[in-house]
Amino acid sequence: MSDRGHAGYRMALRTAGSLLGLVLALGASPAMLAAAASRTVTIQSFAFTPLTITAGDTVTWQNRDDTTHTATSDTNGFDTGQLAPGTSSRAIPFSVAGTFAYHCSIHPTMHGSIIVRAATAAPTPTAPPSTPRPTPAPTSPPTTPPTVPPTAPPTPSPVVASASSPPWWCRRSSAALTTRG
C-alpha cells in the first residue's frame, strides 16, 4: 500500500475518534449510543408533528408539503437547512434532556419542539418471583367407625326359693334332712 493510502486511513481514524469524543463530551454515553433510536418529525400542512424522544436519539425532519421549509433551533443549536418538498434532513442527535424549541425560518408562524427525556439505565434483571408451595386441599376429618356398646354376658336369672315348695333336687323326704346322732 502506498504512503498516501496509510495517511488517508489515519485521517479517517482521527476523524472518527474526534467525532466519538465530541458525542461523549456532549453527554452521550456508549450505552446511550447503542440504544439510540432514529425518529422522524413530519412537516405537513405547514405544521411540525410533535415529538418526545430519549436522550441519545436522533431526529430527522421529512418535508411532505408542496413548499420548502426549514427546522431551525430557536437557540442556534441546530438547523436542517432548506428542505425541498419530498426531502428529509440529516439525522440530528439530541444527547441532553430538555425541551428544544425550533421554527421554520421561511415561515415564521411555524413552530415546534423536541422534548428529550433523560436516558434511563437498563433495568437490572430481577430474580423471578418464587413459586409458593401449593396449598394442600383441605381434607375432611377422619371418619371413625360407629362404636357399638359392649354387650354384657347374659346374667342367669336369680333363683327364687319358694316357701311353699323346694326345688326338685331338694325334694327329699324330711327324714333325710335330719341328722342322727
Beta strands, then each sheet from edge to edge (+ up, - down):
strand 1: 38-44
strand 2: 47-48
strand 3: 51-54
strand 4: 58-63
strand 5: 72-73
strand 6: 92-93
strand 7: 98-103
strand 8: 111-117
sheet 1: 2+ 1- 4- 6+
sheet 2: 3+ 8+ 7- 5+
end
